[in-house]
Amino acid sequence: MPSSGCACWLLSLALLWSLAAAKEQYHEFVIRETTVKRLCKTSQTVMTVNGQFPGPTLEMEEGDSVVVNLINRGSYNVTLHWHGVRQMRTGWSDGPEYVTQCPVRPGQSYRYRFTVAGQEGTLWWHAHSSWLRATVYGALLIRPRHGSSYPFDAQPTRELDPILLGEWWDMNPVDVVRAATRTGAAPNISDALTVNGQPGDLYKCSSQDTAVFPVKSGETNLLRFINAALNTELFVSLAGHNMTVVGADASYTKPYNTSLLLLAPGQTTDVLVTFDQPPGRY
């Protein structure tokens, strides 16, 4: 009998410690129209969160609870989806329009609340109304709890900012999908592929805006790739370097080496890269 009481006491302590270690974080996401310049167009109005394209990165630890207050000051109905998050008893926060909630109309707000449990790695969030997710999206990073480390042998020296691969249209993406629905044809292909919202070096008027990721020679860095494109599978490679895949969609994998990644739309992949080549642009 005493041993049973001791076991219960230890279990209670463990539960209290787990609850104390977890945190709740609060974010306010304001949907609004923002004017940006891409591909030589002097101005184009797109929907954004807090005026950012891509939107804010959510960073948390496993076990944390997240509250996001969505305020719609845009011109379209909108919902947000937390892509890959296991909504345990919080299905009303999953976000698919007309599935788990009614859309948030302009001038209205909605509060999302969920807990990230049993998941570590890279996910992302995006609009789940029409094609607003062409510009309304961002990274969602789940790190091990404080005091824990990654479960792979080679620990990274540092992490780079998440790398979000997307698409850009010179016209309103909502009009693109509406035209496809009206005609029955496939949607027009995008005018550019983007890295963190910026077209690459080979696109016109993009040389000053290309995403750049400085690294130090000899370091092993953790890179998080997210395919935020709507309809396009993307291949990723780093010139002269191999990658060690250690995670996908907020789940750890058995590490393996590769020189090429294939990411389907919505997929994420975490890799370790040792930058062992002479200094340069890769």
Secondary structure, DSSP 8 states (H G I E B T S, - for coil): -HHHHHHHHHHHHHHHHHHHH--EEEEEEEEEEEEE--TT-S-EEEEEETTBSS---EEEETT-EEEEEEEE-SSS-B-EEEET---SS-GGGS--BTTTB--B-TT-EEEEEEE--S--EEEEEEE-STTGGGTSEEEEEEE--TT---SSSS--SEE---EEEEEE-SS-HHHHHHHHHHH-S-----SEEEETTEE-TTSTT-TTT-------TT-EEEEEEEE--SS--EEE--TT--EEEEEETTEEEEEEEES-EEE-TT-EEEEEEE--S-SS--
